[in-house]
């Protein structure tokens, strides 16, 4: 844990310094272009104190409520600054190639240029390239923030070859809320409002409810929001890997219960005498020296003539759900890559990294999640709440 914390802090500091340096180079180019036109220079020595003070105040005011730990949580969460780095590196490369090209041309042609004119052209080019990089990066950051903030509804219609009462069953699925430094009361309230708008019969939360610990959950009394979720058949959840980071799953289970959410850890419930919901322990538990029950163990005493839904945070070993004869598996964890080219990577890791996949008669749905991990941004993906309409035969 210490090594991870130290590495996160180091990366955050180095990233911030690089971005500040890129800003300095931008203002230096701007100053020289202005000086060439007006004869006046911008006092560059004031840049660094202002830039470092602004960065420090940003970190402090955003994350100071929980002390130094929250401060570093902010820094690690906003590795979104890394989005700027590819654009700045590209700008540096273009400027470097421009300088190299002029040097080669002058050497090969034995050409002579007016030094002041050459310097002015170089600074103007540098200014426009860096300004373009800044605008592109800022634009993507803004759009990415909007993609993460405004949660979309995603719908699926699935028919199972087992009976369901009435007009079927509406399941509302969310995952990867990551309550913590980036998700607070206001964000959770917006998510709950989106859930209730879909008028589901049951709500399933497929793990990663908290980001690291229960500090924010308890301090802001988020059970007020959780208890507002409306679902006639109840709200059920399973743990994800982040839910174990705080080291006390029982405390999370108790908190959720007070808000009307039942955490299923390798256990099942029969609802309305019509279908089962199974909640699996997270796969990461095996890396903590203990195992989790197999699906065969979890289903052996169930009535196989009734529909069976399983929640499993990470969508792995999907053939196990098919072999166990399950009707529907819902998962999260992948965030669908969250930031491009993340989707390309998750698609190579998981058989189903997002959306609906059938394994025989078993439908598997993986959601991109309604929250984010790290920076509160999405590029090439969307935060979502999933609505699944189950029909019986």
C-alpha positions as CSV (number, residue, x, y, z in Angstrom):
1,X,0.0,0.0,0.0
2,X,2.9,2.4,0.9
3,X,4.6,1.8,-2.4
4,X,1.4,2.4,-4.3
5,X,0.8,5.6,-2.4
6,X,4.3,6.8,-3.0
7,X,4.3,6.0,-6.7
8,X,0.9,7.7,-7.1
9,X,2.2,10.8,-5.4
10,X,5.4,10.8,-7.5
11,X,3.5,10.4,-10.8
12,X,1.1,13.2,-9.8
13,X,3.9,15.6,-8.9
14,X,5.9,14.9,-12.0
15,X,2.8,15.1,-14.2
16,X,1.9,18.5,-12.6
17,X,5.4,19.8,-13.1
18,X,5.4,18.7,-16.8
19,X,2.1,20.5,-17.4
20,X,3.4,23.6,-15.6
21,X,6.5,23.5,-17.7
22,X,4.5,23.2,-20.9
23,X,2.5,26.3,-19.8
24,X,5.7,28.1,-19.1
25,X,7.0,27.4,-22.7
26,X,3.7,28.6,-24.0
27,X,3.9,31.9,-22.2
28,X,7.5,32.3,-23.1
29,X,6.7,32.0,-26.8
30,X,3.8,34.4,-26.3
31,X,6.0,36.9,-24.6
32,X,8.6,36.8,-27.3
33,X,6.0,37.2,-30.1
34,X,4.6,40.2,-28.2
35,X,8.1,41.6,-27.6
36,X,8.8,41.3,-31.4
37,X,5.7,43.4,-32.2
38,X,5.6,45.9,-29.3
39,X,9.1,45.9,-27.8
40,X,7.6,44.9,-24.4
41,X,8.3,41.7,-22.5
42,X,6.1,39.8,-20.1
43,X,8.0,39.3,-16.8
44,X,8.3,35.5,-17.0
45,X,9.8,35.2,-13.5
46,X,6.3,35.6,-12.0
47,X,4.9,32.6,-13.8
48,X,6.3,29.8,-11.6
49,X,5.2,31.2,-8.2
50,X,1.7,31.8,-9.6
51,X,1.5,28.3,-11.4
52,X,2.7,26.4,-8.4
53,X,0.5,28.4,-6.0
54,X,-2.5,27.8,-8.2
55,X,-1.8,24.0,-8.4
56,X,-1.3,23.9,-4.6
57,X,-4.5,25.8,-3.9
58,X,-6.4,23.6,-6.3
59,X,-5.3,20.5,-4.6
60,X,-5.9,21.9,-1.2
61,X,-9.4,23.3,-1.7
62,X,-10.6,20.3,-3.6
63,X,-9.3,17.6,-1.2
64,X,-8.5,19.2,2.1
65,X,-11.7,17.9,3.9
66,X,-10.1,14.6,4.7
67,X,-6.6,15.8,5.5
68,X,-3.4,14.7,3.6
69,X,-4.9,11.4,2.5
70,X,-7.6,13.3,0.7
71,X,-5.0,15.6,-0.8
72,X,-3.1,12.7,-2.4
73,X,-6.4,11.1,-3.3
74,X,-7.1,14.2,-5.3
75,X,-3.7,14.2,-6.9
76,X,-4.1,10.5,-7.9
77,X,-7.6,11.0,-9.1
78,X,-6.6,13.8,-11.4
79,X,-4.1,11.9,-13.3
80,X,-6.5,13.2,-16.0
81,X,-3.7,15.8,-16.4
82,X,-2.0,13.0,-18.4
83,X,-4.5,13.8,-21.1
84,X,-2.6,17.0,-21.8
85,X,0.8,15.2,-22.0
86,X,0.4,13.5,-25.4
87,X,-0.7,16.9,-27.0
88,X,2.2,18.7,-25.3
89,X,4.7,16.0,-26.4
90,X,3.3,16.2,-29.9
91,X,3.8,20.0,-29.8
92,X,7.3,19.6,-28.6
93,X,8.1,17.1,-31.4
94,X,6.7,19.4,-34.0
95,X,8.7,22.3,-32.7
96,X,11.8,20.2,-32.5
97,X,11.4,18.9,-36.1
98,X,10.8,22.5,-37.2
99,X,14.1,23.7,-35.6
100,X,15.9,20.6,-37.0
101,X,14.5,21.2,-40.4
102,X,15.6,24.9,-40.5
103,X,19.1,23.9,-39.3
104,X,19.4,21.2,-42.0
105,X,18.1,23.6,-44.7
106,X,20.5,26.4,-43.6
107,X,23.4,24.0,-43.5
108,X,22.7,22.3,-46.8
109,X,22.0,25.6,-48.7
110,X,24.6,27.5,-46.8
111,X,21.8,30.1,-46.4
112,X,21.9,33.1,-44.2
113,X,18.8,34.5,-42.5
114,X,18.2,37.6,-40.6
115,X,18.6,36.3,-37.0
116,X,15.8,38.5,-35.5
117,X,13.4,37.5,-38.3
118,X,14.3,33.9,-37.9
119,X,13.8,34.1,-34.1
120,X,10.4,35.8,-34.5
121,X,9.2,33.1,-37.0
122,X,10.4,30.4,-34.6
123,X,8.6,31.9,-31.6
124,X,5.4,32.5,-33.6
125,X,5.4,28.9,-34.8
126,X,6.0,27.6,-31.3
127,X,3.2,29.8,-29.9
128,X,0.6,28.5,-32.4
129,X,1.6,24.9,-32.0
130,X,1.5,25.1,-28.2
131,X,-1.8,27.0,-28.2
132,X,-3.3,24.4,-30.5
133,X,-2.2,21.6,-28.2
134,X,-3.6,23.4,-25.2
135,X,-7.0,24.0,-26.9
136,X,-7.2,20.3,-28.1
137,X,-6.4,18.9,-24.7
138,X,-8.7,21.3,-22.9
139,X,-11.5,20.5,-25.3
140,X,-11.2,16.8,-24.8
141,X,-11.1,17.3,-21.0
142,X,-14.3,19.3,-21.1
143,X,-16.1,16.8,-23.3
144,X,-14.7,13.9,-21.3
145,X,-16.1,15.5,-18.1
146,X,-19.5,15.9,-19.7
147,X,-19.5,12.3,-20.9
148,X,-18.8,11.1,-17.3
149,X,-21.2,13.6,-15.6
150,X,-24.3,13.0,-17.7
151,X,-25.3,9.4,-17.3
152,X,-27.1,7.8,-20.2
153,X,-29.8,5.1,-20.1
154,X,-29.0,1.8,-21.9
155,X,-31.8,-0.7,-22.5
156,X,-31.8,-4.4,-23.2
157,X,-34.7,-6.8,-23.8
158,X,-34.1,-10.5,-23.0
159,X,-36.3,-13.5,-23.2
160,X,-35.7,-16.5,-21.0
161,X,-37.2,-20.0,-21.5
162,X,-38.6,-20.0,-18.0
163,X,-41.8,-18.5,-16.6
164,X,-42.0,-15.0,-15.2
165,X,-45.1,-13.6,-13.6
166,X,-47.2,-10.8,-15.2
167,X,-45.5,-8.7,-17.8
168,X,-42.0,-9.9,-16.9
169,X,-39.4,-8.3,-14.8
170,X,-37.6,-4.9,-15.1
171,X,-34.1,-5.0,-13.7
172,X,-32.2,-1.7,-13.3
173,X,-28.4,-2.3,-13.2
174,X,-25.7,0.0,-12.0
175,X,-22.0,-0.6,-11.2
176,X,-18.8,1.1,-10.3
177,X,-20.1,4.2,-8.5
178,X,-16.7,4.6,-6.7
179,X,-18.1,6.8,-3.9
180,X,-15.1,8.7,-2.5
181,X,-12.9,11.7,-3.5
182,X,-14.7,12.2,-6.8
183,X,-18.2,11.0,-6.1
184,X,-20.1,12.7,-3.3
185,X,-23.7,13.4,-2.2
186,X,-24.6,15.5,-5.2
187,X,-23.4,12.9,-7.7
188,X,-25.0,10.0,-5.9
189,X,-28.3,11.9,-5.8
190,X,-28.2,12.4,-9.5
191,X,-27.6,8.6,-10.0
192,X,-30.5,7.7,-7.7
193,X,-32.8,10.0,-9.6
194,X,-31.8,8.3,-12.9
195,X,-32.5,4.9,-11.3
196,X,-35.9,5.9,-10.1
197,X,-36.9,7.4,-13.4
198,X,-36.6,3.9,-15.0
199,X,-39.2,2.4,-12.5
200,X,-37.5,-0.9,-12.1
201,X,-38.9,-3.9,-10.2
202,X,-35.5,-4.6,-8.7
203,X,-32.2,-2.7,-8.6
204,X,-28.8,-4.5,-8.8
205,X,-25.5,-2.9,-8.0
206,X,-22.6,-4.9,-9.5
207,X,-19.7,-3.9,-7.2
208,X,-17.2,-1.1,-6.6
209,X,-19.7,0.9,-4.5
210,X,-17.0,2.8,-2.8
211,X,-13.6,3.8,-4.2
212,X,-11.4,3.0,-1.2
213,X,-13.0,3.5,2.2
214,X,-16.2,4.5,3.9
215,X,-15.0,8.0,5.0
216,X,-17.1,9.9,2.5
217,X,-20.0,7.6,2.7
218,X,-20.3,8.0,6.5
219,X,-19.3,11.7,6.7
220,X,-22.0,12.8,4.1
221,X,-24.5,10.3,5.4
222,X,-25.1,8.8,1.9
223,X,-27.6,6.3,3.3
224,X,-30.1,9.2,2.8
225,X,-29.6,8.9,-0.9
226,X,-29.4,5.1,-1.0
227,X,-32.7,4.8,0.9
228,X,-34.4,6.9,-1.8
229,X,-33.9,4.1,-4.4
230,X,-37.4,2.9,-5.2
231,X,-37.7,-0.8,-6.2
232,X,-40.6,-3.0,-5.1
233,X,-38.5,-6.2,-4.9
234,X,-35.5,-4.5,-3.3
235,X,-32.0,-3.3,-3.9
236,X,-29.1,-5.9,-4.0
237,X,-25.4,-5.5,-4.4
238,X,-22.2,-7.5,-4.6
239,X,-18.7,-6.4,-3.6
240,X,-16.1,-5.3,-6.1
241,X,-12.3,-5.2,-5.8
242,X,-12.4,-1.5,-4.6
243,X,-14.9,-2.4,-1.8
244,X,-12.2,-4.5,-0.2
245,X,-9.6,-1.7,-0.2
246,X,-10.8,-0.3,3.1
247,X,-10.3,-3.6,4.7
248,X,-13.7,-4.0,6.3
249,X,-16.4,-5.5,4.1
250,X,-18.6,-6.1,7.1
251,X,-18.7,-2.4,7.9
252,X,-19.8,-1.7,4.3
253,X,-22.4,-4.4,4.5
254,X,-23.8,-2.8,7.6
255,X,-23.8,0.7,6.1
256,X,-25.6,-0.5,3.0
257,X,-28.2,-2.4,5.1
258,X,-29.0,0.8,6.9
259,X,-29.7,2.4,3.6
260,X,-31.9,-0.5,2.4
261,X,-29.3,-2.3,0.3
262,X,-28.6,-5.9,0.8
263,X,-25.0,-7.0,0.0
264,X,-24.9,-10.6,-1.2
265,X,-21.5,-12.3,-0.7
266,X,-21.6,-15.8,-2.1
267,X,-25.3,-16.2,-1.3
268,X,-28.7,-16.2,-3.1
269,X,-32.2,-15.0,-2.4
270,X,-35.5,-16.1,-3.8
271,X,-37.7,-13.2,-4.7
272,X,-41.4,-13.1,-5.1
273,X,-41.3,-16.9,-5.3
274,X,-40.5,-16.4,-9.0
275,X,-36.8,-16.0,-9.5
276,X,-33.4,-16.1,-7.8
277,X,-30.7,-13.5,-7.5
278,X,-27.2,-14.8,-6.7
279,X,-24.4,-12.4,-5.5
280,X,-20.9,-13.7,-5.9
281,X,-17.9,-12.6,-3.9
282,X,-15.4,-10.6,-5.9
283,X,-12.7,-12.6,-7.7
284,X,-10.0,-10.4,-6.0
285,X,-10.7,-12.3,-2.7
286,X,-8.6,-15.1,-4.1
287,X,-5.6,-12.8,-4.0
288,X,-6.3,-12.2,-0.3
289,X,-5.7,-15.8,0.6
290,X,-9.3,-17.1,0.5
291,X,-11.5,-18.4,-2.2
292,X,-15.0,-17.9,-3.3
293,X,-17.8,-20.4,-3.9
294,X,-18.2,-21.9,-7.3
295,X,-21.5,-21.3,-9.2
296,X,-22.2,-25.0,-8.9
297,X,-22.0,-24.6,-5.1
298,X,-24.3,-21.6,-5.2
299,X,-26.9,-23.2,-7.4
300,X,-27.0,-26.8,-6.3
301,X,-30.0,-26.2,-3.9
302,X,-31.9,-23.9,-6.2
303,X,-35.0,-24.7,-8.2
304,X,-33.6,-24.8,-11.7
305,X,-37.1,-24.3,-13.2
306,X,-37.0,-20.7,-12.1
307,X,-35.0,-17.9,-13.7
308,X,-31.6,-17.3,-12.1
309,X,-29.8,-14.0,-12.2
310,X,-26.2,-13.8,-11.0
311,X,-24.2,-10.7,-10.1
312,X,-20.4,-11.0,-10.5
313,X,-18.4,-7.8,-10.5
314,X,-15.7,-8.9,-12.9
315,X,-16.8,-10.5,-16.2
316,X,-14.4,-13.4,-16.2
317,X,-14.8,-17.2,-16.8
318,X,-18.1,-16.6,-18.5
319,X,-18.4,-20.2,-19.5
320,X,-19.0,-21.1,-15.9
321,X,-22.3,-19.2,-15.9
322,X,-23.3,-21.1,-19.1
323,X,-22.3,-24.4,-17.6
324,X,-24.4,-23.7,-14.5
325,X,-27.5,-23.1,-16.6
326,X,-27.9,-19.5,-15.5
327,X,-30.3,-17.2,-17.3
328,X,-28.6,-13.8,-16.8
329,X,-25.2,-12.6,-15.5
330,X,-24.6,-8.9,-14.9
331,X,-21.2,-7.5,-14.3
332,X,-19.2,-4.2,-14.3
333,X,-15.5,-3.5,-13.5
334,X,-14.2,-2.8,-17.0
335,X,-15.6,0.8,-17.3
336,X,-15.5,-0.1,-21.0
337,X,-11.9,1.2,-20.9
338,X,-13.2,4.7,-19.6
339,X,-10.6,6.7,-21.6
340,X,-9.7,5.9,-25.2
341,X,-7.7,3.8,-26.1
342,X,-8.9,2.0,-23.0
343,X,-11.7,0.2,-24.9
344,X,-9.2,-1.4,-27.2
345,X,-7.3,-2.8,-24.2
346,X,-10.3,-4.1,-22.3
347,X,-11.7,-5.8,-25.4
348,X,-8.5,-7.8,-25.6
349,X,-8.6,-8.7,-21.9
350,X,-12.3,-9.7,-21.6
351,X,-14.5,-11.9,-23.7
352,X,-17.2,-9.4,-23.0
353,X,-15.9,-6.0,-21.9
354,X,-19.1,-4.2,-22.6
355,X,-22.7,-4.8,-23.7
356,X,-24.7,-8.0,-24.3
357,X,-23.2,-11.4,-25.1
358,X,-24.9,-14.8,-25.2
359,X,-23.1,-17.9,-24.1
360,X,-25.6,-20.6,-25.2
361,X,-28.8,-19.6,-23.4
362,X,-27.1,-17.5,-20.8
363,X,-27.3,-13.7,-21.4
364,X,-24.3,-11.7,-20.1
365,X,-24.5,-8.0,-19.7
366,X,-21.5,-5.9,-18.8
367,X,-22.1,-2.2,-18.0
368,X,-19.5,0.6,-18.3
369,X,-20.6,1.8,-14.9
370,X,-22.3,5.0,-13.7
371,X,-19.1,6.4,-12.1
372,X,-15.5,6.7,-12.9
373,X,-12.1,5.6,-11.4
374,X,-9.4,8.2,-11.3
375,X,-10.3,11.3,-13.2
376,X,-14.0,12.1,-13.5
377,X,-13.8,12.0,-17.2
378,X,-14.6,9.6,-20.1
379,X,-13.2,9.8,-23.6
380,X,-14.9,7.5,-26.1
381,X,-17.1,5.9,-23.5
382,X,-20.2,7.0,-21.5
383,X,-21.4,6.5,-17.9
384,X,-24.7,4.6,-17.9
385,X,-27.6,3.1,-16.0
386,X,-28.8,-0.1,-17.6
387,X,-32.5,-1.1,-17.9
388,X,-33.1,-4.8,-18.6
389,X,-36.6,-6.0,-19.5
390,X,-36.8,-9.7,-18.8
391,X,-39.6,-11.7,-20.5
392,X,-40.6,-15.3,-19.7
393,X,-42.0,-18.0,-21.9
